[in-house]
Amino acid sequence: MKFEIVGEFHAIETIASGRQIRVLAMLRKRWGAGRWRKMKGLVLVRLRSGRIREAEVHWYEAHGIGKRDFRIKKLFK
């Protein structure tokens, strides 16, 4: 699902870090070595249809590399 992040993240939580991340090897190969964390948070997103909805978004981030691979896990009304 293609989307654009409109607002600021809030209610941010760490889901996993380091070796707990299943795709750690892929992250290191694609983006480089770092202290990777899988995160989740709530944010406003603009969907392909143009509608703006609040969503739970998951992503990976590492210090010095930034936030990567955003995915919508749940849409709210």
mmCIF file of the N, C-alpha and C atoms, coordinates in Angstrom:
data_MODEL
# 
_entry.id   MODEL 
# 
loop_
_atom_site.group_PDB 
_atom_site.id 
_atom_site.type_symbol 
_atom_site.label_atom_id 
_atom_site.label_alt_id 
_atom_site.label_comp_id 
_atom_site.label_asym_id 
_atom_site.label_entity_id 
_atom_site.label_seq_id 
_atom_site.pdbx_PDB_ins_code 
_atom_site.Cartn_x 
_atom_site.Cartn_y 
_atom_site.Cartn_z 
_atom_site.occupancy 
_atom_site.B_iso_or_equiv 
_atom_site.pdbx_formal_charge 
_atom_site.auth_seq_id 
_atom_site.auth_comp_id 
_atom_site.auth_asym_id 
_atom_site.auth_atom_id 
_atom_site.pdbx_PDB_model_num 
ATOM 1   N N  . MET A 1 1  ? 0.850   -1.177  0.000  1.00 0.00 ? 1  MET A N  1 
ATOM 2   C CA . MET A 1 1  ? 0.000   0.000   0.000  1.00 0.00 ? 1  MET A CA 1 
ATOM 3   C C  . MET A 1 1  ? 0.893   1.237   0.000  1.00 0.00 ? 1  MET A C  1 
ATOM 4   N N  . LYS A 1 2  ? 0.744   2.073   -0.994 1.00 0.00 ? 2  LYS A N  1 
ATOM 5   C CA . LYS A 1 2  ? 1.498   3.321   -1.075 1.00 0.00 ? 2  LYS A CA 1 
ATOM 6   C C  . LYS A 1 2  ? 0.822   4.374   -0.210 1.00 0.00 ? 2  LYS A C  1 
ATOM 7   N N  . PHE A 1 3  ? 1.632   5.142   0.500  1.00 0.00 ? 3  PHE A N  1 
ATOM 8   C CA . PHE A 1 3  ? 1.100   6.176   1.374  1.00 0.00 ? 3  PHE A CA 1 
ATOM 9   C C  . PHE A 1 3  ? 2.173   7.229   1.614  1.00 0.00 ? 3  PHE A C  1 
ATOM 10  N N  . GLU A 1 4  ? 1.726   8.370   2.155  1.00 0.00 ? 4  GLU A N  1 
ATOM 11  C CA . GLU A 1 4  ? 2.622   9.466   2.502  1.00 0.00 ? 4  GLU A CA 1 
ATOM 12  C C  . GLU A 1 4  ? 2.376   9.831   3.961  1.00 0.00 ? 4  GLU A C  1 
ATOM 13  N N  . ILE A 1 5  ? 3.432   9.985   4.719  1.00 0.00 ? 5  ILE A N  1 
ATOM 14  C CA . ILE A 1 5  ? 3.305   10.368  6.124  1.00 0.00 ? 5  ILE A CA 1 
ATOM 15  C C  . ILE A 1 5  ? 3.047   11.863  6.184  1.00 0.00 ? 5  ILE A C  1 
ATOM 16  N N  . VAL A 1 6  ? 1.959   12.258  6.870  1.00 0.00 ? 6  VAL A N  1 
ATOM 17  C CA . VAL A 1 6  ? 1.531   13.645  6.903  1.00 0.00 ? 6  VAL A CA 1 
ATOM 18  C C  . VAL A 1 6  ? 1.923   14.321  8.218  1.00 0.00 ? 6  VAL A C  1 
ATOM 19  N N  . GLY A 1 7  ? 1.728   13.650  9.333  1.00 0.00 ? 7  GLY A N  1 
ATOM 20  C CA . GLY A 1 7  ? 1.949   14.263  10.633 1.00 0.00 ? 7  GLY A CA 1 
ATOM 21  C C  . GLY A 1 7  ? 3.202   13.762  11.330 1.00 0.00 ? 7  GLY A C  1 
ATOM 22  N N  . GLU A 1 8  ? 3.247   14.029  12.622 1.00 0.00 ? 8  GLU A N  1 
ATOM 23  C CA . GLU A 1 8  ? 4.356   13.590  13.465 1.00 0.00 ? 8  GLU A CA 1 
ATOM 24  C C  . GLU A 1 8  ? 3.978   12.283  14.156 1.00 0.00 ? 8  GLU A C  1 
ATOM 25  N N  . PHE A 1 9  ? 4.958   11.418  14.353 1.00 0.00 ? 9  PHE A N  1 
ATOM 26  C CA . PHE A 1 9  ? 4.734   10.167  15.066 1.00 0.00 ? 9  PHE A CA 1 
ATOM 27  C C  . PHE A 1 9  ? 4.464   10.445  16.542 1.00 0.00 ? 9  PHE A C  1 
ATOM 28  N N  . HIS A 1 10 ? 3.584   9.650   17.149 1.00 0.00 ? 10 HIS A N  1 
ATOM 29  C CA . HIS A 1 10 ? 3.369   9.685   18.589 1.00 0.00 ? 10 HIS A CA 1 
ATOM 30  C C  . HIS A 1 10 ? 3.098   8.256   19.070 1.00 0.00 ? 10 HIS A C  1 
ATOM 31  N N  . ALA A 1 11 ? 3.130   8.048   20.357 1.00 0.00 ? 11 ALA A N  1 
ATOM 32  C CA . ALA A 1 11 ? 2.968   6.720   20.965 1.00 0.00 ? 11 ALA A CA 1 
ATOM 33  C C  . ALA A 1 11 ? 3.981   5.735   20.369 1.00 0.00 ? 11 ALA A C  1 
ATOM 34  N N  . ILE A 1 12 ? 5.239   6.162   20.285 1.00 0.00 ? 12 ILE A N  1 
ATOM 35  C CA . ILE A 1 12 ? 6.294   5.347   19.677 1.00 0.00 ? 12 ILE A CA 1 
ATOM 36  C C  . ILE A 1 12 ? 6.775   4.297   20.676 1.00 0.00 ? 12 ILE A C  1 
ATOM 37  N N  . GLU A 1 13 ? 6.919   3.063   20.186 1.00 0.00 ? 13 GLU A N  1 
ATOM 38  C CA . GLU A 1 13 ? 7.418   1.956   21.006 1.00 0.00 ? 13 GLU A CA 1 
ATOM 39  C C  . GLU A 1 13 ? 8.456   1.166   20.219 1.00 0.00 ? 13 GLU A C  1 
ATOM 40  N N  . THR A 1 14 ? 9.405   0.573   20.935 1.00 0.00 ? 14 THR A N  1 
ATOM 41  C CA . THR A 1 14 ? 10.359  -0.347  20.330 1.00 0.00 ? 14 THR A CA 1 
ATOM 42  C C  . THR A 1 14 ? 9.767   -1.741  20.406 1.00 0.00 ? 14 THR A C  1 
ATOM 43  N N  . ILE A 1 15 ? 9.687   -2.428  19.276 1.00 0.00 ? 15 ILE A N  1 
ATOM 44  C CA . ILE A 1 15 ? 9.161   -3.785  19.221 1.00 0.00 ? 15 ILE A CA 1 
ATOM 45  C C  . ILE A 1 15 ? 10.294  -4.792  19.421 1.00 0.00 ? 15 ILE A C  1 
ATOM 46  N N  . ALA A 1 16 ? 11.421  -4.561  18.740 1.00 0.00 ? 16 ALA A N  1 
ATOM 47  C CA . ALA A 1 16 ? 12.556  -5.480  18.812 1.00 0.00 ? 16 ALA A CA 1 
ATOM 48  C C  . ALA A 1 16 ? 13.831  -4.706  18.537 1.00 0.00 ? 16 ALA A C  1 
ATOM 49  N N  . SER A 1 17 ? 14.962  -5.265  18.981 1.00 0.00 ? 17 SER A N  1 
ATOM 50  C CA . SER A 1 17 ? 16.244  -4.629  18.704 1.00 0.00 ? 17 SER A CA 1 
ATOM 51  C C  . SER A 1 17 ? 17.310  -5.697  18.536 1.00 0.00 ? 17 SER A C  1 
ATOM 52  N N  . GLY A 1 18 ? 18.338  -5.353  17.773 1.00 0.00 ? 18 GLY A N  1 
ATOM 53  C CA . GLY A 1 18 ? 19.467  -6.265  17.587 1.00 0.00 ? 18 GLY A CA 1 
ATOM 54  C C  . GLY A 1 18 ? 19.072  -7.606  16.990 1.00 0.00 ? 18 GLY A C  1 
ATOM 55  N N  . ARG A 1 19 ? 19.509  -8.675  17.629 1.00 0.00 ? 19 ARG A N  1 
ATOM 56  C CA . ARG A 1 19 ? 19.304  -10.023 17.106 1.00 0.00 ? 19 ARG A CA 1 
ATOM 57  C C  . ARG A 1 19 ? 17.848  -10.482 17.149 1.00 0.00 ? 19 ARG A C  1 
ATOM 58  N N  . GLN A 1 20 ? 16.992  -9.771  17.845 1.00 0.00 ? 20 GLN A N  1 
ATOM 59  C CA . GLN A 1 20 ? 15.568  -10.109 17.878 1.00 0.00 ? 20 GLN A CA 1 
ATOM 60  C C  . GLN A 1 20 ? 14.880  -9.814  16.546 1.00 0.00 ? 20 GLN A C  1 
ATOM 61  N N  . ILE A 1 21 ? 15.493  -8.993  15.711 1.00 0.00 ? 21 ILE A N  1 
ATOM 62  C CA . ILE A 1 21 ? 14.917  -8.612  14.413 1.00 0.00 ? 21 ILE A CA 1 
ATOM 63  C C  . ILE A 1 21 ? 15.168  -9.733  13.422 1.00 0.00 ? 21 ILE A C  1 
ATOM 64  N N  . ARG A 1 22 ? 14.096  -10.249 12.831 1.00 0.00 ? 22 ARG A N  1 
ATOM 65  C CA . ARG A 1 22 ? 14.202  -11.388 11.907 1.00 0.00 ? 22 ARG A CA 1 
ATOM 66  C C  . ARG A 1 22 ? 14.956  -11.048 10.625 1.00 0.00 ? 22 ARG A C  1 
ATOM 67  N N  . VAL A 1 23 ? 14.864  -9.824  10.165 1.00 0.00 ? 23 VAL A N  1 
ATOM 68  C CA . VAL A 1 23 ? 15.462  -9.438  8.884  1.00 0.00 ? 23 VAL A CA 1 
ATOM 69  C C  . VAL A 1 23 ? 16.734  -8.614  9.084  1.00 0.00 ? 23 VAL A C  1 
ATOM 70  N N  . LEU A 1 24 ? 17.424  -8.834  10.181 1.00 0.00 ? 24 LEU A N  1 
ATOM 71  C CA . LEU A 1 24 ? 18.614  -8.045  10.508 1.00 0.00 ? 24 LEU A CA 1 
ATOM 72  C C  . LEU A 1 24 ? 19.690  -8.144  9.423  1.00 0.00 ? 24 LEU A C  1 
ATOM 73  N N  . ALA A 1 25 ? 19.911  -9.330  8.896  1.00 0.00 ? 25 ALA A N  1 
ATOM 74  C CA . ALA A 1 25 ? 20.929  -9.503  7.844  1.00 0.00 ? 25 ALA A CA 1 
ATOM 75  C C  . ALA A 1 25 ? 20.575  -8.676  6.606  1.00 0.00 ? 25 ALA A C  1 
ATOM 76  N N  . MET A 1 26 ? 19.291  -8.648  6.230  1.00 0.00 ? 26 MET A N  1 
ATOM 77  C CA . MET A 1 26 ? 18.855  -7.865  5.072  1.00 0.00 ? 26 MET A CA 1 
ATOM 78  C C  . MET A 1 26 ? 19.055  -6.380  5.321  1.00 0.00 ? 26 MET A C  1 
ATOM 79  N N  . LEU A 1 27 ? 18.728  -5.899  6.538  1.00 0.00 ? 27 LEU A N  1 
ATOM 80  C CA . LEU A 1 27 ? 18.911  -4.489  6.865  1.00 0.00 ? 27 LEU A CA 1 
ATOM 81  C C  . LEU A 1 27 ? 20.374  -4.091  6.775  1.00 0.00 ? 27 LEU A C  1 
ATOM 82  N N  . ARG A 1 28 ? 21.247  -4.915  7.323  1.00 0.00 ? 28 ARG A N  1 
ATOM 83  C CA . ARG A 1 28 ? 22.684  -4.604  7.282  1.00 0.00 ? 28 ARG A CA 1 
ATOM 84  C C  . ARG A 1 28 ? 23.226  -4.627  5.868  1.00 0.00 ? 28 ARG A C  1 
ATOM 85  N N  . LYS A 1 29 ? 22.746  -5.557  5.048  1.00 0.00 ? 29 LYS A N  1 
ATOM 86  C CA . LYS A 1 29 ? 23.200  -5.636  3.654  1.00 0.00 ? 29 LYS A CA 1 
ATOM 87  C C  . LYS A 1 29 ? 22.715  -4.427  2.847  1.00 0.00 ? 29 LYS A C  1 
ATOM 88  N N  . ARG A 1 30 ? 21.448  -4.050  3.036  1.00 0.00 ? 30 ARG A N  1 
ATOM 89  C CA . ARG A 1 30 ? 20.853  -2.966  2.253  1.00 0.00 ? 30 ARG A CA 1 
ATOM 90  C C  . ARG A 1 30 ? 21.285  -1.580  2.730  1.00 0.00 ? 30 ARG A C  1 
ATOM 91  N N  . TRP A 1 31 ? 21.307  -1.356  4.058  1.00 0.00 ? 31 TRP A N  1 
ATOM 92  C CA . TRP A 1 31 ? 21.519  -0.016  4.591  1.00 0.00 ? 31 TRP A CA 1 
ATOM 93  C C  . TRP A 1 31 ? 22.813  0.162   5.366  1.00 0.00 ? 31 TRP A C  1 
ATOM 94  N N  . GLY A 1 32 ? 23.468  -0.931  5.767  1.00 0.00 ? 32 GLY A N  1 
ATOM 95  C CA . GLY A 1 32 ? 24.717  -0.825  6.505  1.00 0.00 ? 32 GLY A CA 1 
ATOM 96  C C  . GLY A 1 32 ? 24.583  -1.231  7.957  1.00 0.00 ? 32 GLY A C  1 
ATOM 97  N N  . ALA A 1 33 ? 25.737  -1.386  8.599  1.00 0.00 ? 33 ALA A N  1 
ATOM 98  C CA . ALA A 1 33 ? 25.770  -1.797  9.996  1.00 0.00 ? 33 ALA A CA 1 
ATOM 99  C C  . ALA A 1 33 ? 25.284  -0.660  10.885 1.00 0.00 ? 33 ALA A C  1 
ATOM 100 N N  . GLY A 1 34 ? 24.624  -1.015  11.938 1.00 0.00 ? 34 GLY A N  1 
ATOM 101 C CA . GLY A 1 34 ? 24.114  -0.034  12.893 1.00 0.00 ? 34 GLY A CA 1 
ATOM 102 C C  . GLY A 1 34 ? 23.369  -0.753  13.988 1.00 0.00 ? 34 GLY A C  1 
ATOM 103 N N  . ARG A 1 35 ? 22.943  -0.023  14.987 1.00 0.00 ? 35 ARG A N  1 
ATOM 104 C CA . ARG A 1 35 ? 22.142  -0.598  16.061 1.00 0.00 ? 35 ARG A CA 1 
ATOM 105 C C  . ARG A 1 35 ? 20.678  -0.522  15.641 1.00 0.00 ? 35 ARG A C  1 
ATOM 106 N N  . TRP A 1 36 ? 20.223  -1.544  14.933 1.00 0.00 ? 36 TRP A N  1 
ATOM 107 C CA . TRP A 1 36 ? 18.893  -1.560  14.357 1.00 0.00 ? 36 TRP A CA 1 
ATOM 108 C C  . TRP A 1 36 ? 17.828  -1.852  15.401 1.00 0.00 ? 36 TRP A C  1 
ATOM 109 N N  . ARG A 1 37 ? 16.685  -1.168  15.249 1.00 0.00 ? 37 ARG A N  1 
ATOM 110 C CA . ARG A 1 37 ? 15.519  -1.370  16.098 1.00 0.00 ? 37 ARG A CA 1 
ATOM 111 C C  . ARG A 1 37 ? 14.279  -1.418  15.213 1.00 0.00 ? 37 ARG A C  1 
ATOM 112 N N  . LYS A 1 38 ? 13.348  -2.292  15.562 1.00 0.00 ? 38 LYS A N  1 
ATOM 113 C CA . LYS A 1 38 ? 12.048  -2.289  14.900 1.00 0.00 ? 38 LYS A CA 1 
ATOM 114 C C  . LYS A 1 38 ? 11.121  -1.474  15.789 1.00 0.00 ? 38 LYS A C  1 
ATOM 115 N N  . MET A 1 39 ? 10.468  -0.471  15.213 1.00 0.00 ? 39 MET A N  1 
ATOM 116 C CA . MET A 1 39 ? 9.657   0.477   15.961 1.00 0.00 ? 39 MET A CA 1 
ATOM 117 C C  . MET A 1 39 ? 8.220   0.466   15.454 1.00 0.00 ? 39 MET A C  1 
ATOM 118 N N  . LYS A 1 40 ? 7.303   0.971   16.309 1.00 0.00 ? 40 LYS A N  1 
ATOM 119 C CA . LYS A 1 40 ? 5.933   1.208   15.868 1.00 0.00 ? 40 LYS A CA 1 
ATOM 120 C C  . LYS A 1 40 ? 5.438   2.502   16.496 1.00 0.00 ? 40 LYS A C  1 
ATOM 121 N N  . GLY A 1 41 ? 4.521   3.142   15.801 1.00 0.00 ? 41 GLY A N  1 
ATOM 122 C CA . GLY A 1 41 ? 3.957   4.379   16.304 1.00 0.00 ? 41 GLY A CA 1 
ATOM 123 C C  . GLY A 1 41 ? 2.707   4.754   15.526 1.00 0.00 ? 41 GLY A C  1 
ATOM 124 N N  . LEU A 1 42 ? 1.994   5.753   16.025 1.00 0.00 ? 42 LEU A N  1 
ATOM 125 C CA . LEU A 1 42 ? 0.787   6.242   15.374 1.00 0.00 ? 42 LEU A CA 1 
ATOM 126 C C  . LEU A 1 42 ? 1.104   7.545   14.639 1.00 0.00 ? 42 LEU A C  1 
ATOM 127 N N  . VAL A 1 43 ? 0.522   7.694   13.453 1.00 0.00 ? 43 VAL A N  1 
ATOM 128 C CA . VAL A 1 43 ? 0.781   8.872   12.633 1.00 0.00 ? 43 VAL A CA 1 
ATOM 129 C C  . VAL A 1 43 ? -0.362  9.054   11.630 1.00 0.00 ? 43 VAL A C  1 
ATOM 130 N N  . LEU A 1 44 ? -0.567  10.279  11.167 1.00 0.00 ? 44 LEU A N  1 
ATOM 131 C CA . LEU A 1 44 ? -1.518  10.541  10.087 1.00 0.00 ? 44 LEU A CA 1 
ATOM 132 C C  . LEU A 1 44 ? -0.846  10.228  8.759  1.00 0.00 ? 44 LEU A C  1 
ATOM 133 N N  . VAL A 1 45 ? -1.570  9.511   7.888  1.00 0.00 ? 45 VAL A N  1 
ATOM 134 C CA . VAL A 1 45 ? -1.039  9.161   6.574  1.00 0.00 ? 45 VAL A CA 1 
ATOM 135 C C  . VAL A 1 45 ? -2.041  9.550   5.499  1.00 0.00 ? 45 VAL A C  1 
ATOM 136 N N  . ARG A 1 46 ? -1.527  9.900   4.322  1.00 0.00 ? 46 ARG A N  1 
ATOM 137 C CA . ARG A 1 46 ? -2.380  10.173  3.159  1.00 0.00 ? 46 ARG A CA 1 
ATOM 138 C C  . ARG A 1 46 ? -2.299  8.949   2.261  1.00 0.00 ? 46 ARG A C  1 
ATOM 139 N N  . LEU A 1 47 ? -3.435  8.306   2.047  1.00 0.00 ? 47 LEU A N  1 
ATOM 140 C CA . LEU A 1 47 ? -3.497  7.110   1.218  1.00 0.00 ? 47 LEU A CA 1 
ATOM 141 C C  . LEU A 1 47 ? -3.532  7.478   -0.261 1.00 0.00 ? 47 LEU A C  1 
ATOM 142 N N  . ARG A 1 48 ? -3.388  6.482   -1.110 1.00 0.00 ? 48 ARG A N  1 
ATOM 143 C CA . ARG A 1 48 ? -3.425  6.706   -2.557 1.00 0.00 ? 48 ARG A CA 1 
ATOM 144 C C  . ARG A 1 48 ? -4.694  7.412   -3.005 1.00 0.00 ? 48 ARG A C  1 
ATOM 145 N N  . SER A 1 49 ? -5.798  7.107   -2.327 1.00 0.00 ? 49 SER A N  1 
ATOM 146 C CA . SER A 1 49 ? -7.087  7.697   -2.697 1.00 0.00 ? 49 SER A CA 1 
ATOM 147 C C  . SER A 1 49 ? -7.186  9.171   -2.313 1.00 0.00 ? 49 SER A C  1 
ATOM 148 N N  . GLY A 1 50 ? -6.222  9.660   -1.509 1.00 0.00 ? 50 GLY A N  1 
ATOM 149 C CA . GLY A 1 50 ? -6.244  11.043  -1.069 1.00 0.00 ? 50 GLY A CA 1 
ATOM 150 C C  . GLY A 1 50 ? -6.796  11.225  0.336  1.00 0.00 ? 50 GLY A C  1 
ATOM 151 N N  . ARG A 1 51 ? -7.397  10.167  0.879  1.00 0.00 ? 51 ARG A N  1 
ATOM 152 C CA . ARG A 1 51 ? -7.946  10.231  2.238  1.00 0.00 ? 51 ARG A CA 1 
ATOM 153 C C  . ARG A 1 51 ? -6.824  10.297  3.261  1.00 0.00 ? 51 ARG A C  1 
ATOM 154 N N  . ILE A 1 52 ? -7.040  11.050  4.329  1.00 0.00 ? 52 ILE A N  1 
ATOM 155 C CA . ILE A 1 52 ? -6.073  11.140  5.418  1.00 0.00 ? 52 ILE A CA 1 
ATOM 156 C C  . ILE A 1 52 ? -6.648  10.378  6.601  1.00 0.00 ? 52 ILE A C  1 
ATOM 157 N N  . ARG A 1 53 ? -5.896  9.388   7.087  1.00 0.00 ? 53 ARG A N  1 
ATOM 158 C CA . ARG A 1 53 ? -6.339  8.534   8.188  1.00 0.00 ? 53 ARG A CA 1 
ATOM 159 C C  . ARG A 1 53 ? -5.209  8.367   9.185  1.00 0.00 ? 53 ARG A C  1 
ATOM 160 N N  . GLU A 1 54 ? -5.567  8.055   10.425 1.00 0.00 ? 54 GLU A N  1 
ATOM 161 C CA . GLU A 1 54 ? -4.555  7.712   11.416 1.00 0.00 ? 54 GLU A CA 1 
ATOM 162 C C  . GLU A 1 54 ? -4.232  6.234   11.251 1.00 0.00 ? 54 GLU A C  1 
ATOM 163 N N  . ALA A 1 55 ? -2.953  5.895   11.357 1.00 0.00 ? 55 ALA A N  1 
ATOM 164 C CA . ALA A 1 55 ? -2.528  4.521   11.146 1.00 0.00 ? 55 ALA A CA 1 
ATOM 165 C C  . ALA A 1 55 ? -1.439  4.133   12.139 1.00 0.00 ? 55 ALA A C  1 
ATOM 166 N N  . GLU A 1 56 ? -1.382  2.830   12.425 1.00 0.00 ? 56 GLU A N  1 
ATOM 167 C CA . GLU A 1 56 ? -0.239  2.281   13.152 1.00 0.00 ? 56 GLU A CA 1 
ATOM 168 C C  . GLU A 1 56 ? 0.777   1.878   12.100 1.00 0.00 ? 56 GLU A C  1 
ATOM 169 N N  . VAL A 1 57 ? 1.959   2.460   12.187 1.00 0.00 ? 57 VAL A N  1 
ATOM 170 C CA . VAL A 1 57 ? 3.008   2.231   11.199 1.00 0.00 ? 57 VAL A CA 1 
ATOM 171 C C  . VAL A 1 57 ? 4.204   1.568   11.882 1.00 0.00 ? 57 VAL A C  1 
ATOM 172 N N  . HIS A 1 58 ? 4.771   0.557   11.232 1.00 0.00 ? 58 HIS A N  1 
ATOM 173 C CA . HIS A 1 58 ? 5.985   -0.095  11.710 1.00 0.00 ? 58 HIS A CA 1 
ATOM 174 C C  . HIS A 1 58 ? 7.138   0.291   10.790 1.00 0.00 ? 58 HIS A C  1 
ATOM 175 N N  . TRP A 1 59 ? 8.349   0.414   11.349 1.00 0.00 ? 59 TRP A N  1 
ATOM 176 C CA . TRP A 1 59 ? 9.526   0.750   10.571 1.00 0.00 ? 59 TRP A CA 1 
ATOM 177 C C  . TRP A 1 59 ? 10.773  0.276   11.300 1.00 0.00 ? 59 TRP A C  1 
ATOM 178 N N  . TYR A 1 60 ? 11.902  0.344   10.603 1.00 0.00 ? 60 TYR A N  1 
ATOM 179 C CA . TYR A 1 60 ? 13.204  0.033   11.194 1.00 0.00 ? 60 TYR A CA 1 
ATOM 180 C C  . TYR A 1 60 ? 14.007  1.321   11.249 1.00 0.00 ? 60 TYR A C  1 
ATOM 181 N N  . GLU A 1 61 ? 14.826  1.466   12.290 1.00 0.00 ? 61 GLU A N  1 
ATOM 182 C CA . GLU A 1 61 ? 15.690  2.643   12.356 1.00 0.00 ? 61 GLU A CA 1 
ATOM 183 C C  . GLU A 1 61 ? 16.990  2.297   13.057 1.00 0.00 ? 61 GLU A C  1 
ATOM 184 N N  . ALA A 1 62 ? 18.027  3.036   12.684 1.00 0.00 ? 62 ALA A N  1 
ATOM 185 C CA . ALA A 1 62 ? 19.341  2.893   13.305 1.00 0.00 ? 62 ALA A CA 1 
ATOM 186 C C  . ALA A 1 62 ? 19.972  4.280   13.388 1.00 0.00 ? 62 ALA A C  1 
ATOM 187 N N  . HIS A 1 63 ? 20.729  4.501   14.445 1.00 0.00 ? 63 HIS A N  1 
ATOM 188 C CA . HIS A 1 63 ? 21.397  5.782   14.646 1.00 0.00 ? 63 HIS A CA 1 
ATOM 189 C C  . HIS A 1 63 ? 22.359  6.043   13.484 1.00 0.00 ? 63 HIS A C  1 
ATOM 190 N N  . GLY A 1 64 ? 22.295  7.225   12.915 1.00 0.00 ? 64 GLY A N  1 
ATOM 191 C CA . GLY A 1 64 ? 23.157  7.594   11.807 1.00 0.00 ? 64 GLY A CA 1 
ATOM 192 C C  . GLY A 1 64 ? 22.639  7.154   10.455 1.00 0.00 ? 64 GLY A C  1 
ATOM 193 N N  . ILE A 1 65 ? 21.642  6.286   10.428 1.00 0.00 ? 65 ILE A N  1 
ATOM 194 C CA . ILE A 1 65 ? 21.061  5.803   9.172  1.00 0.00 ? 65 ILE A CA 1 
ATOM 195 C C  . ILE A 1 65 ? 19.655  6.360   9.003  1.00 0.00 ? 65 ILE A C  1 
ATOM 196 N N  . GLY A 1 66 ? 18.878  6.371   10.077 1.00 0.00 ? 66 GLY A N  1 
ATOM 197 C CA . GLY A 1 66 ? 17.540  6.936   10.040 1.00 0.00 ? 66 GLY A CA 1 
ATOM 198 C C  . GLY A 1 66 ? 16.450  5.893   9.952  1.00 0.00 ? 66 GLY A C  1 
ATOM 199 N N  . LYS A 1 67 ? 15.234  6.344   9.649  1.00 0.00 ? 67 LYS A N  1 
ATOM 200 C CA . LYS A 1 67 ? 14.060  5.478   9.570  1.00 0.00 ? 67 LYS A CA 1 
ATOM 201 C C  . LYS A 1 67 ? 13.953  4.907   8.161  1.00 0.00 ? 67 LYS A C  1 
ATOM 202 N N  . ARG A 1 68 ? 13.686  3.594   8.088  1.00 0.00 ? 68 ARG A N  1 
ATOM 203 C CA . ARG A 1 68 ? 13.599  2.917   6.791  1.00 0.00 ? 68 ARG A CA 1 
ATOM 204 C C  . ARG A 1 68 ? 12.443  1.919   6.773  1.00 0.00 ? 68 ARG A C  1 
ATOM 205 N N  . ASP A 1 69 ? 11.957  1.591   5.595  1.00 0.00 ? 69 ASP A N  1 
ATOM 206 C CA . ASP A 1 69 ? 10.986  0.524   5.349  1.00 0.00 ? 69 ASP A CA 1 
ATOM 207 C C  . ASP A 1 69 ? 9.701   0.677   6.173  1.00 0.00 ? 69 ASP A C  1 
ATOM 208 N N  . PHE A 1 70 ? 8.941   1.728   5.897  1.00 0.00 ? 70 PHE A N  1 
ATOM 209 C CA . PHE A 1 70 ? 7.678   1.977   6.590  1.00 0.00 ? 70 PHE A CA 1 
ATOM 210 C C  . PHE A 1 70 ? 6.595   1.040   6.072  1.00 0.00 ? 70 PHE A C  1 
ATOM 211 N N  . ARG A 1 71 ? 5.744   0.530   6.983  1.00 0.00 ? 71 ARG A N  1 
ATOM 212 C CA . ARG A 1 71 ? 4.624   -0.318  6.611  1.00 0.00 ? 71 ARG A CA 1 
ATOM 213 C C  . ARG A 1 71 ? 3.425   0.009   7.485  1.00 0.00 ? 71 ARG A C  1 
ATOM 214 N N  . ILE A 1 72 ? 2.262   0.127   6.863  1.00 0.00 ? 72 ILE A N  1 
ATOM 215 C CA . ILE A 1 72 ? 1.020   0.323   7.612  1.00 0.00 ? 72 ILE A CA 1 
ATOM 216 C C  . ILE A 1 72 ? 0.569   -1.040  8.115  1.00 0.00 ? 72 ILE A C  1 
ATOM 217 N N  . LYS A 1 73 ? 0.334   -1.139  9.423  1.00 0.00 ? 73 LYS A N  1 
ATOM 218 C CA . LYS A 1 73 ? -0.153  -2.375  10.003 1.00 0.00 ? 73 LYS A CA 1 
ATOM 219 C C  . LYS A 1 73 ? -1.631  -2.306  10.345 1.00 0.00 ? 73 LYS A C  1 
ATOM 220 N N  . LYS A 1 74 ? -2.141  -1.116  10.653 1.00 0.00 ? 74 LYS A N  1 
ATOM 221 C CA . LYS A 1 74 ? -3.535  -0.985  11.047 1.00 0.00 ? 74 LYS A CA 1 
ATOM 222 C C  . LYS A 1 74 ? -4.005  0.430   10.718 1.00 0.00 ? 74 LYS A C  1 
ATOM 223 N N  . LEU A 1 75 ? -5.195  0.545   10.124 1.00 0.00 ? 75 LEU A N  1 
ATOM 224 C CA . LEU A 1 75 ? -5.815  1.847   9.867  1.00 0.00 ? 75 LEU A CA 1 
ATOM 225 C C  . LEU A 1 75 ? -6.917  2.091   10.875 1.00 0.00 ? 75 LEU A C  1 
ATOM 226 N N  . PHE A 1 76 ? -7.025  3.331   11.357 1.00 0.00 ? 76 PHE A N  1 
ATOM 227 C CA . PHE A 1 76 ? -8.073  3.709   12.293 1.00 0.00 ? 76 PHE A CA 1 
ATOM 228 C C  . PHE A 1 76 ? -9.016  4.679   11.608 1.00 0.00 ? 76 PHE A C  1 
ATOM 229 N N  . LYS A 1 77 ? -10.240 4.794   12.144 1.00 0.00 ? 77 LYS A N  1 
ATOM 230 C CA . LYS A 1 77 ? -11.234 5.693   11.548 1.00 0.00 ? 77 LYS A CA 1 
ATOM 231 C C  . LYS A 1 77 ? -10.894 7.134   11.780 1.00 0.00 ? 77 LYS A C  1 
# 
